[in-house]
Amino acid sequence: MLYTVFFVLWVASQVSGFLFASYGVLRASFADLGKIGFGEGLFGEGTGGGPTKLQRVLLNVGLQIRLLPADQVLTVTDKRRNAAWAIAGVALLGLSIVLDLSLKYLSR
């Protein structure tokens, strides 16, 4: 019975950890694509051109699945929330590693 409980917790932590971490990172990635002046460096160097055709398609996908707001800009609160989702996802993946080791110990 204990083995089954650990296994269910392991699967749940694997799936939810992956989804949480992916959500936080994907939202930030779509927001980076939507920045005006894409291609400019940290100090303003570069071409400063707009997004390419492929990047525009990806932006539209991000808008349609609501990973990106309509104005294509994330607020500070959104960025913090994305970081929190990503950190929670990594923590759950760490928990799944601990549960995996526990499962291996219990299966002896």
C-alpha positions in Angstrom: 0.0 0.0 0.0 2.8 2.4 0.9 4.5 1.7 -2.4 1.3 2.6 -4.3 1.0 5.9 -2.4 4.6 6.8 -3.2 4.1 5.9 -6.8 1.0 8.1 -7.2 2.8 11.0 -5.5 5.8 10.5 -7.7 3.7 10.6 -10.9 1.7 13.6 -9.7 4.9 15.5 -8.8 6.5 14.7 -12.1 3.5 15.9 -14.2 2.6 18.9 -12.2 6.3 20.0 -11.8 6.8 19.8 -15.5 3.7 21.7 -16.3 4.3 24.4 -13.7 7.9 25.0 -14.8 6.9 25.0 -18.5 4.1 27.5 -17.9 6.4 30.0 -16.2 9.2 29.7 -18.8 6.8 29.7 -21.8 5.0 32.9 -20.8 8.3 34.7 -20.3 9.6 33.4 -23.7 6.4 34.5 -25.5 6.8 38.0 -23.9 10.4 38.2 -25.0 9.3 37.5 -28.6 6.7 40.3 -28.3 9.1 43.0 -27.4 9.2 46.0 -29.7 12.7 46.4 -31.2 13.4 42.7 -31.2 17.1 42.2 -32.0 18.4 45.0 -29.9 21.1 44.2 -27.4 21.3 45.1 -23.8 22.8 48.5 -24.5 20.7 49.4 -27.6 23.0 48.0 -30.2 21.7 45.9 -33.1 19.3 46.3 -35.9 16.2 47.0 -33.8 14.0 45.4 -36.4 10.6 43.9 -35.7 9.8 40.2 -35.3 10.3 37.8 -38.3 7.4 36.0 -39.9 8.0 32.9 -37.8 8.2 35.0 -34.6 4.9 36.7 -35.5 3.3 33.2 -36.0 4.6 32.2 -32.6 3.3 35.4 -31.1 -0.2 34.7 -32.5 -0.1 31.2 -31.0 0.9 32.7 -27.6 -2.0 35.2 -27.9 -4.5 32.5 -28.9 -3.6 30.2 -26.0 -3.6 33.1 -23.7 0.0 32.8 -22.5 0.5 36.4 -23.5 -1.7 39.4 -22.9 -3.2 41.2 -25.8 -0.7 44.1 -25.5 2.2 41.5 -25.6 3.8 43.0 -22.4 4.0 41.3 -19.1 3.7 43.4 -15.9 6.1 43.1 -13.0 3.5 41.1 -11.2 3.2 38.7 -14.2 7.0 38.3 -14.3 7.0 37.5 -10.6 4.1 35.1 -11.0 6.0 33.3 -13.8 9.1 33.0 -11.7 7.0 31.6 -8.9 5.4 29.0 -11.2 8.8 28.0 -12.5 10.3 27.7 -9.0 7.4 25.7 -7.8 7.8 23.4 -10.8 11.4 22.8 -10.1 10.7 22.1 -6.4 8.1 19.5 -7.4 10.6 17.9 -9.8 13.0 17.8 -6.9 10.4 16.1 -4.8 9.9 13.6 -7.5 13.6 12.7 -7.4 13.3 12.1 -3.6 10.1 10.0 -4.1 11.9 8.0 -6.9 14.7 7.2 -4.5 12.2 6.2 -1.8 10.4 4.0 -4.3 13.7 2.3 -5.1 14.4 1.8 -1.4 10.9 0.4 -0.8 11.1 -2.1 -3.7 14.1 -3.9 -2.2 
